[in-house]
Amino acid sequence: MDDPRRHVRTVGGHSILFVMATRQEYGPHLQRRIDPLITGVGPVEAAAGTAGVLAQLRHGAALPDLVFTLGSAGSRVLDHAGLYQVASVSYRDMDASALGFERGRTPFLDHPAVIPLPHRIAGLPAASLSTGGAIVSGAAYDSIQDEMVDMESFAVLRAAHRFGLDMIGLRGITDGKSALARYEDWADYLHIVDEKLASALDLFVAQVEDGSLTLTGRTAP
């Protein structure tokens, strides 16, 4: 059986669970730094995978202090192949407005439609991100207000919150300036994103270890 503790790294006295969606995004630069949980693509796989591993870790009295998600994202407004930390996340698929709920807000839960993330890595630009079950391309960006799009981050955050944990996110922009027409339109830039994610992770580690980035305690579940 896979030992979930291998996905956890200790940084400056804090245990951190690293989460990614696909092995395609997990290139040689990140491979020298972390051994992340690979959840699979989309909100369902991300939520199920993250929650399952966190449950295992809690059962083994090894629940981490923080969840850290890394990977690619699309954007029509940000720099192509740029690297951004996640400032906030939203769930673009959630629309119960026909019942009077704000679009993006899950009925009968007390979280807002846009959830800010509490931590910032100095020196890295931050951008808002929306999560959904479909790839966004071309005119589909017209209905999205957030600066980045992905298919997992909101789900990872909700799983983390179920265990009282905060989340940090990093995303490299692989697509969005033009409509996607083939798999390579995403995959051709993953090696650049891998290198930039690894450099940003090194920056995070340095700031935690020198005390310039303080990681807060666990949140209420």
Salt bridges, closest charged atoms under 4 A:
ASP2 OD1 - ARG6 NE 2.48
ASP2 OD2 - HIS7 NE2 3.26
ASP3 OD2 - ARG5 NH2 2.94
ASP35 OD2 - ARG6 NH1 2.70
ASP65 OD1 - ARG218 NH2 3.48
ASP95 OD2 - ARG103 NE 3.79
GLU102 OE1 - ARG105 NE 3.40
ASP142 OD1 - ARG76 NH1 2.87
ASP150 OD2 - ARG171 NH2 3.15
ASP166 OD2 - HIS119 NE2 3.77
GLU184 OE1 - ARG182 NH1 3.91
ASP185 OD1 - ARG182 NE 3.02
ASP188 OD2 - ARG182 NH2 3.59
ASP202 OD1 - ARG33 NE 2.86
